[in-house]
């Protein structure tokens, strides 16, 4: 699960109010009902919905069955229910999962007459199952309004035209209606005491949370939102109101359900990298609007491809920190990553950071970076620095002004408490750059404990601008060694 709990009911209410305002502007009246994003429901959103004037909501039949703990029957499914909470009443209906998915995913590959016959036959079988029951019943077919039709021949025109024709011909037995019209004549007679939390997908929220990428996305969002809230609390100048409001708009965009839908192994496309970059761009925009430097995590992809080392770490090392390849053996037992030959769709022709090696003893991490600077970098080298960012938790960064001149090269460790600013924590003198850059940093100075996993990202920065971020596929993952590190990695 995410490291930080993201619970912002005021944001959820903003989204509902914005939807109501948009609908009202388009149709000239307020909406009576709502299909919450992806049919996602739970007890916590019910008062927010009623406060915004919503009278009914819809979700999937799986939520109904888990809420009432009864088997699926026609009499159970095809009717509305009441959610009575305090002085507020909210009606709820549940879609026929199989029939909705047939329209959304199956009928596209079937000739239109055959698909429509199947659909109508389903409705008649439902009617037959209910013929001895009193009252009217509602079969709810709910699916994304735009997604299905691009997969149908002629964008679904043949299927829809024939479906509407058949429904018109069957109007004595099968009547089309709106949810509001049905509820006005057939108010719910049964109450649901506790609404099971979940969505139309598997009756849970696993499409948006649970795997590493999705959890990281929530943590990114939580960090940025906390920073914006903290900034707003400290800065009350009315002249900043527009920029702060624009920044909140970026938060609301980043809270949309589609972002986390595409993170993780369940859903993927050829645009994963661009989608990830766009999401992080929205979050970075917030810092640009309020004039603050963005956190390092926003430079690091969420959608990751595992970067395998060209050589695994095998034992403890104790290199001479002199900026030279002193001996062949001093880095032989380190983990080595060839980042200069990786890259996705936006990879530059030639990387500034070519290779990264990381090794340990029990007290220190040793890092070697092979750099290859262009003429442009060499012309501005006094302002260029290498940044080694230890990503959250316990965020810190090592800044190394690569071309320090006669003053002597030093590394500077900065620490950043949550909702705080970067502050210098320590100077490191065991650093050198001649042919390669080498640095030794105590684990204790980075708040890394034995056996703990930690993540590094590497940046080349010039006057606060990030020229390159490596690895492009995501951070390097390492585990702080324990005393049995060499025995564990020993091979004959």
Secondary structure per residue as TSV (DSSP state, phi and psi in degrees):
chain	resnum	aa	ss	phi	psi
A	1	X	-	360.0	162.9
A	2	X	-	-57.9	151.3
A	3	X	S	-71.1	-25.9
A	4	X	S	-118.4	136.3
A	5	X	-	-80.5	124.7
A	6	X	-	-103.7	106.2
A	7	X	-	-136.4	103.4
A	8	X	-	-133.9	76.9
A	9	X	H	-60.4	-28.7
A	10	X	H	-66.1	-31.9
A	11	X	H	-70.1	-41.3
A	12	X	H	-59.5	-41.9
A	13	X	H	-65.8	-37.2
A	14	X	H	-58.6	-44.1
A	15	X	H	-63.9	-40.5
A	16	X	H	-65.6	-45.0
A	17	X	H	-62.3	-39.7
A	18	X	H	-65.2	-38.1
A	19	X	H	-66.3	-42.6
A	20	X	H	-63.0	-42.7
A	21	X	H	-63.7	-42.8
A	22	X	H	-63.8	-46.1
A	23	X	H	-60.4	-45.9
A	24	X	H	-61.5	-40.2
A	25	X	H	-64.8	-33.6
A	26	X	H	-81.1	-39.1
A	27	X	H	-111.1	-4.6
A	28	X	S	77.4	9.0
A	29	X	S	-154.2	158.7
A	30	X	-	-77.1	149.5
A	31	X	-	-73.1	146.5
A	32	X	S	-84.9	-32.9
A	33	X	E	-138.2	175.9
A	34	X	E	-154.5	139.5
A	35	X	E	-96.9	100.5
A	36	X	-	-57.8	156.3
A	37	X	G	-47.0	120.1
A	38	X	G	58.6	25.0
A	39	X	G	64.4	25.8
A	40	X	-	-81.2	124.2
A	41	X	B	-137.2	168.3
A	42	X	-	176.0	163.9
A	43	X	H	-57.8	-36.0
A	44	X	H	-66.0	-25.3
A	45	X	H	-89.1	-11.3
A	46	X	H	-61.1	-48.1
A	47	X	H	-65.0	-30.7
A	48	X	H	-64.8	-39.0
A	49	X	H	-67.5	-46.7
A	50	X	H	-67.6	-34.4
A	51	X	H	-63.5	-25.7
A	52	X	T	-93.8	8.5
A	53	X	T	85.4	10.4
A	54	X	-	-76.5	130.0
A	55	X	-	-101.3	-25.6
A	56	X	E	-146.0	153.0
A	57	X	E	-131.9	164.0
A	58	X	E	-131.9	147.6
A	59	X	E	-152.5	-164.1
A	60	X	E	-91.8	155.8
A	61	X	H	-61.6	-26.8
A	62	X	H	-60.5	-34.3
A	63	X	H	-66.9	-39.4
A	64	X	H	-59.8	-50.7
A	65	X	H	-63.3	-35.2
A	66	X	H	-76.2	-25.9
A	67	X	H	-77.4	-38.4
A	68	X	H	-101.4	-10.4
A	69	X	T	54.5	48.9
A	70	X	-	-133.2	157.4
A	71	X	-	-69.7	160.1
A	72	X	-	-74.6	122.0
A	73	X	-	-135.2	161.6
A	74	X	H	-61.8	-41.5
A	75	X	H	-65.1	-32.7
A	76	X	H	-75.0	-42.9
A	77	X	H	-79.8	-42.1
A	78	X	S	-92.3	54.1
A	79	X	S	-155.9	158.5
A	80	X	-	-82.2	161.8
A	81	X	E	-129.8	163.0
A	82	X	E	-109.4	134.5
A	83	X	E	-111.0	96.2
A	84	X	E	-98.4	112.5
A	85	X	E	-127.8	104.2
A	86	X	T	65.6	-127.0
A	87	X	T	-90.9	1.4
A	88	X	E	-107.0	137.4
A	89	X	E	-115.1	137.8
A	90	X	E	-136.5	129.9
A	91	X	E	-88.1	152.5
A	92	X	E	-142.3	137.7
A	93	X	E	-121.0	161.8
A	94	X	E	-129.3	129.2
A	95	X	E	-76.0	152.6
A	96	X	-	-74.7	109.1
A	97	X	H	-63.0	-50.0
A	98	X	H	-66.4	-43.4
A	99	X	H	-71.1	-36.3
A	100	X	H	-65.0	-43.2
A	101	X	H	-69.8	-28.5
A	102	X	I	-62.2	-42.9
A	103	X	I	-67.6	-40.8
A	104	X	I	-74.4	-32.4
A	105	X	I	-130.5	-21.2
A	106	X	I	-105.5	-45.2
A	107	X	G	-67.0	-15.9
A	108	X	G	-61.5	-26.6
A	109	X	G	-100.1	11.2
A	110	X	S	-120.3	141.5
A	111	X	-	-53.4	141.9
A	112	X	H	-53.3	-46.6
A	113	X	H	-59.9	-40.9
A	114	X	H	-67.8	-40.4
A	115	X	H	-64.6	-44.5
A	116	X	H	-65.6	-41.3
A	117	X	H	-58.5	-41.7
A	118	X	H	-64.0	-44.3
A	119	X	H	-60.9	-50.2
A	120	X	H	-63.5	-38.2
A	121	X	H	-61.7	-40.2
A	122	X	H	-58.7	-45.3
A	123	X	H	-63.1	-40.1
A	124	X	H	-67.4	-35.5
A	125	X	H	-66.4	-37.5
A	126	X	H	-64.2	-44.1
A	127	X	H	-61.8	-40.4
A	128	X	H	-63.3	-38.3
A	129	X	H	-67.8	-20.9
A	130	X	T	-108.0	5.8
A	131	X	T	-64.5	-24.7
A	132	X	T	-91.1	-2.3
A	133	X	S	-95.0	147.7
A	134	X	-	-83.3	152.0
A	135	X	S	94.2	179.2
A	136	X	-	-100.0	152.9
A	137	X	-	-129.2	151.3
A	138	X	-	-119.8	117.1
A	139	X	-	-97.0	115.3
A	140	X	-	-100.0	119.3
A	141	X	-	-107.8	111.8
A	142	X	-	-132.2	128.2
A	143	X	-	-156.9	167.8
A	144	X	-	-56.4	130.7
A	145	X	T	-70.6	-21.3
A	146	X	T	-114.1	-22.9
A	147	X	T	-73.9	-36.8
A	148	X	S	-69.1	-36.1
A	149	X	G	-74.3	-23.4
A	150	X	G	-65.7	-17.1
A	151	X	G	-94.8	-8.0
A	152	X	S	-86.6	150.3
A	153	X	G	-58.4	135.5
A	154	X	G	54.6	38.0
A	155	X	G	55.0	28.7
A	156	X	G	82.3	7.1
A	157	X	H	-62.3	-44.0
A	158	X	H	-62.8	-45.5
A	159	X	H	-62.9	-49.0
A	160	X	H	-67.4	-41.6
A	161	X	H	-61.8	-44.9
A	162	X	H	-69.4	-37.2
A	163	X	H	-62.6	-46.8
A	164	X	H	-65.4	-35.6
A	165	X	H	-63.2	-47.6
A	166	X	H	-64.6	-39.9
A	167	X	H	-64.3	-36.7
A	168	X	H	-65.8	-39.7
A	169	X	H	-69.5	-26.4
A	170	X	T	-98.4	16.7
A	171	X	T	-64.0	-16.9
A	172	X	T	-70.5	-31.3
A	173	X	T	-108.5	-32.3
A	174	X	-	-122.0	111.4
A	175	X	-	-107.3	129.7
A	176	X	-	-83.2	146.6
A	177	X	-	-156.1	166.8
A	178	X	-	-95.3	160.1
A	179	X	H	-62.3	-44.1
A	180	X	H	-62.3	-42.9
A	181	X	H	-63.3	-41.6
A	182	X	H	-63.7	-44.8
A	183	X	H	-65.7	-32.4
A	184	X	H	-65.6	-28.8
A	185	X	H	-100.5	-19.1
A	186	X	S	-136.5	69.2
A	187	X	-	-62.4	151.0
A	188	X	-	-64.1	144.0
A	189	X	-	-108.5	-9.0
A	190	X	-	-124.6	140.7
A	191	X	B	-105.8	143.4
A	192	X	-	-102.4	118.5
A	193	X	S	-76.5	-36.5
A	194	X	S	-138.8	119.1
A	195	X	-	-87.6	122.1
A	196	X	-	-67.4	132.6
A	197	X	-	-79.2	132.7
A	198	X	B	167.2	-173.6
A	199	X	-	-127.6	-173.8
A	200	X	T	-73.4	-14.9
A	201	X	T	-95.1	106.4
A	202	X	T	62.0	13.3
A	203	X	T	56.8	33.6
A	204	X	S	-148.8	-168.0
A	205	X	S	-116.3	21.4
A	206	X	T	-66.7	-16.9
A	207	X	T	-69.5	-20.0
A	208	X	T	-117.5	-6.5
A	209	X	S	-156.8	151.6
A	210	X	S	125.1	-42.7
A	211	X	S	-90.2	170.3
A	212	X	H	-60.0	-47.0
A	213	X	H	-64.8	-44.7
A	214	X	H	-63.5	-42.8
A	215	X	H	-63.3	-40.1
A	216	X	H	-62.7	-39.8
A	217	X	H	-59.9	-43.7
A	218	X	H	-62.4	-40.2
A	219	X	H	-67.1	-39.0
A	220	X	H	-59.0	-49.2
A	221	X	H	-62.1	-42.6
A	222	X	H	-62.7	-43.2
A	223	X	H	-61.0	-46.5
A	224	X	H	-68.8	-42.3
A	225	X	H	-63.0	-41.5
A	226	X	H	-61.6	-40.7
A	227	X	H	-63.3	-42.0
A	228	X	H	-67.0	-43.1
A	229	X	H	-62.0	-39.8
A	230	X	H	-65.9	-42.5
A	231	X	H	-62.6	-44.3
A	232	X	H	-63.5	-36.6
A	233	X	H	-66.9	-34.7
A	234	X	H	-83.9	-25.2
A	235	X	-	-117.3	105.7
A	236	X	-	-107.8	11.5
A	237	X	-	-63.7	120.8
A	238	X	G	-57.7	-23.3
A	239	X	G	-65.8	-15.9
A	240	X	G	-94.2	-3.7
A	241	X	H	-55.8	-46.0
A	242	X	H	-63.7	-44.9
A	243	X	H	-64.4	-39.2
A	244	X	H	-67.0	-41.5
A	245	X	H	-62.9	-40.8
A	246	X	H	-64.0	-36.0
A	247	X	H	-66.4	-40.8
A	248	X	H	-64.2	-32.8
A	249	X	H	-61.4	-38.1
A	250	X	H	-65.7	-37.6
A	251	X	H	-61.1	-46.8
A	252	X	H	-63.5	-35.6
A	253	X	H	-63.7	-44.3
A	254	X	H	-69.4	-17.0
A	255	X	T	-83.9	-2.9
A	256	X	-	-61.7	148.0
A	257	X	H	-71.2	-22.3
A	258	X	H	-67.0	-29.2
A	259	X	H	-59.1	-57.0
A	260	X	H	-72.8	-18.3
A	261	X	H	-57.1	-41.8
A	262	X	H	-88.0	-12.9
A	263	X	S	-78.7	150.2
A	264	X	S	91.6	175.7
A	265	X	S	-78.1	-17.3
A	266	X	S	-66.6	-41.6
A	267	X	S	-127.9	138.4
A	268	X	-	-153.8	158.9
A	269	X	-	-151.2	176.9
A	270	X	T	-73.8	-6.0
A	271	X	T	-107.7	18.6
A	272	X	H	-56.4	-44.4
A	273	X	H	-63.8	-45.1
A	274	X	H	-65.8	-39.1
A	275	X	H	-63.1	-45.2
A	276	X	H	-61.4	-45.1
A	277	X	H	-63.4	-38.5
A	278	X	H	-67.2	-41.0
A	279	X	H	-60.4	-47.2
A	280	X	H	-68.0	-27.8
A	281	X	H	-65.9	-42.9
A	282	X	H	-58.6	-41.5
A	283	X	H	-69.3	-38.7
A	284	X	H	-66.6	-32.9
A	285	X	H	-55.9	-31.5
A	286	X	H	-62.1	-43.5
A	287	X	H	-69.8	-35.3
A	288	X	H	-63.8	-39.5
A	289	X	H	-66.9	-36.9
A	290	X	H	-99.0	6.8
A	291	X	T	69.9	35.0
A	292	X	-	-121.7	149.7
A	293	X	-	-71.2	136.1
A	294	X	-	-72.3	152.1
A	295	X	-	-67.9	155.0
A	296	X	G	-60.6	-29.8
A	297	X	G	-60.0	-27.6
A	298	X	G	-73.3	-11.2
A	299	X	G	-88.9	-7.1
A	300	X	S	-106.0	127.2
A	301	X	-	-59.2	143.4
A	302	X	S	-86.0	-43.2
A	303	X	S	-77.1	101.2
A	304	X	-	-106.8	148.7
A	305	X	-	-115.7	129.2
A	306	X	-	-61.4	122.4
A	307	X	-	-91.8	110.1
A	308	X	-	-85.0	137.8
A	309	X	-	-67.3	144.9
A	310	X	S	-73.1	-17.8
A	311	X	B	-147.1	127.0
A	312	X	-	-78.5	149.5
A	313	X	-	-67.4	136.8
A	314	X	-	-127.4	-18.2
A	315	X	S	-167.1	175.2
A	316	X	-	-71.3	149.7
A	317	X	-	-130.0	163.0
A	318	X	-	-146.6	72.3
A	319	X	-	-74.6	157.0
A	320	X	-	-82.0	122.9
A	321	X	-	-87.6	87.2
A	322	X	S	-131.5	1.7
A	323	X	S	76.6	12.6
A	324	X	S	-126.7	156.3
A	325	X	-	-81.1	80.3
A	326	X	-	-61.9	-51.5
A	327	X	-	-139.0	161.7
A	328	X	S	-64.6	-29.9
A	329	X	S	-89.6	-17.9
A	330	X	T	-65.2	-27.6
A	331	X	T	-111.6	10.3
A	332	X	T	-63.9	-31.3
A	333	X	T	-92.1	6.4
A	334	X	S	-88.1	164.5
A	335	X	E	-84.2	134.3
A	336	X	E	-125.5	131.2
A	337	X	E	-120.6	123.6
A	338	X	E	-92.7	93.3
A	339	X	-	-90.9	-14.9
A	340	X	T	-70.1	-18.2
A	341	X	T	-109.0	3.1
A	342	X	-	-87.6	-174.1
A	343	X	-	137.6	149.6
A	344	X	-	-107.3	-146.6
A	345	X	T	-67.9	-22.1
A	346	X	T	-107.7	16.5
A	347	X	-	-66.9	135.2
A	348	X	-	-71.9	165.0
A	349	X	S	-63.5	-38.1
A	350	X	S	-143.8	126.0
A	351	X	-	-78.5	145.2
A	352	X	S	-75.1	-38.7
A	353	X	E	-96.2	119.0
A	354	X	E	-98.5	-43.2
A	355	X	E	-149.7	144.3
A	356	X	E	-130.3	128.8
A	357	X	E	-120.9	136.8
A	358	X	E	-131.4	126.8
A	359	X	E	-138.9	172.3
A	360	X	E	-139.0	161.1
A	361	X	-	-123.7	-168.0
A	362	X	S	-71.3	-19.4
A	363	X	S	-109.1	-24.4
A	364	X	E	-130.4	154.4
A	365	X	E	-106.9	136.9
A	366	X	E	-113.0	130.9
A	367	X	E	-126.3	131.5
A	368	X	E	-122.3	132.3
A	369	X	E	-126.8	123.5
A	370	X	E	-89.0	123.3
A	371	X	E	-115.7	150.2
A	372	X	-	-140.0	103.5
A	373	X	-	-94.7	144.0
A	374	X	-	-85.5	172.3
A	375	X	H	-60.5	-36.4
A	376	X	H	-62.7	-42.2
A	377	X	H	-64.5	-43.3
A	378	X	H	-62.6	-30.2
A	379	X	H	-72.2	-22.9
A	380	X	T	-120.9	28.7
A	381	X	G	-65.9	-22.9
A	382	X	G	-64.8	-23.3
A	383	X	G	-104.4	5.4
A	384	X	E	-91.1	137.9
A	385	X	E	-140.1	151.7
A	386	X	E	-93.7	132.0
A	387	X	E	-116.7	125.6
A	388	X	E	-107.8	110.0
A	389	X	E	-101.5	120.9
A	390	X	E	-88.2	117.1
A	391	X	-	-79.7	160.2
A	392	X	S	-55.0	152.7
A	393	X	S	-76.9	168.0
A	394	X	S	53.9	58.0
A	395	X	-	-64.2	138.0
A	396	X	E	-154.7	166.3
A	397	X	E	-143.5	143.1
A	398	X	E	-106.5	117.7
A	399	X	E	-106.9	129.1
A	400	X	E	-126.8	103.1
A	401	X	E	-66.9	104.8
A	402	X	S	-62.7	-37.8
A	403	X	-	-108.8	77.1
A	404	X	-	-82.0	-14.7
A	405	X	G	71.1	-147.1
A	406	X	G	-70.6	-16.0
A	407	X	G	-68.4	-15.7
A	408	X	-	91.6	139.8
A	409	X	-	-82.0	133.9
A	410	X	-	-135.2	157.2
A	411	X	E	-111.9	144.3
A	412	X	E	-122.7	124.5
A	413	X	E	-95.6	124.8
A	414	X	E	-112.7	140.2
A	415	X	E	-116.7	148.1
A	416	X	-	-134.9	104.5
A	417	X	-	-67.3	158.1
A	418	X	T	-58.5	134.2
A	419	X	T	61.1	25.0
A	420	X	S	-121.1	-175.1
A	421	X	-	-107.5	158.2
A	422	X	-	-64.7	133.6
A	423	X	E	-133.7	141.2
A	424	X	E	-64.5	125.1
A	425	X	E	-104.3	-34.6
A	426	X	E	-167.5	150.1
A	427	X	E	-99.1	139.7
A	428	X	E	-116.6	125.3
A	429	X	-	-99.9	-12.3
A	430	X	-	-85.0	73.2
A	431	X	E	-149.5	144.0
A	432	X	E	-153.3	148.4
A	433	X	E	-142.6	114.5
A	434	X	S	-132.5	-84.8
A	435	X	S	-83.3	-37.0
A	436	X	S	-133.4	163.5
A	437	X	E	-98.8	129.2
A	438	X	E	-128.5	141.8
A	439	X	E	-149.8	144.3
A	440	X	E	-117.9	127.9
A	441	X	E	-131.1	126.9
A	442	X	E	-62.9	138.0
A	443	X	G	-57.8	-36.9
A	444	X	G	-61.2	-32.8
A	445	X	G	-71.6	-15.7
A	446	X	G	-108.0	8.7
A	447	X	T	55.8	43.2
A	448	X	-	-109.9	127.8
A	449	X	-	-105.9	155.7
A	450	X	T	-56.8	134.1
A	451	X	T	84.5	-1.5
A	452	X	-	-93.6	136.7
A	453	X	E	-79.1	141.4
A	454	X	E	-141.5	163.8
A	455	X	E	-130.0	137.5
A	456	X	E	-119.4	141.3
A	457	X	E	-125.9	149.9
A	458	X	E	-121.9	132.5
A	459	X	E	-129.2	147.3
A	460	X	E	-105.0	121.4
A	461	X	E	-120.3	147.2
A	462	X	E	-141.3	112.9
A	463	X	T	54.6	43.6
A	464	X	T	81.6	-3.3
A	465	X	E	-100.2	131.2
A	466	X	E	-81.5	115.2
A	467	X	E	-85.9	-29.8
A	468	X	E	-157.7	144.1
A	469	X	E	-126.0	129.9
A	470	X	E	-137.4	151.2
A	471	X	-	-70.3	146.7
A	472	X	T	-66.1	-23.5
A	473	X	T	-84.8	-5.2
A	474	X	-	131.8	170.8
A	475	X	-	-68.1	157.6
A	476	X	E	-78.8	131.9
A	477	X	E	-108.6	130.4
A	478	X	E	-136.4	162.4
A	479	X	E	-123.2	127.4
A	480	X	-	-62.0	128.2
A	481	X	-	-70.3	150.3
A	482	X	-	-106.4	178.2
A	483	X	T	-63.1	-24.9
A	484	X	T	-95.5	18.5
A	485	X	H	-57.3	-48.4
A	486	X	H	-67.7	-39.4
A	487	X	H	-64.3	-37.7
A	488	X	H	-66.7	-35.5
A	489	X	H	-95.8	3.3
A	490	X	-	-69.1	136.1
A	491	X	-	-132.4	144.1
A	492	X	-	-76.3	360.0
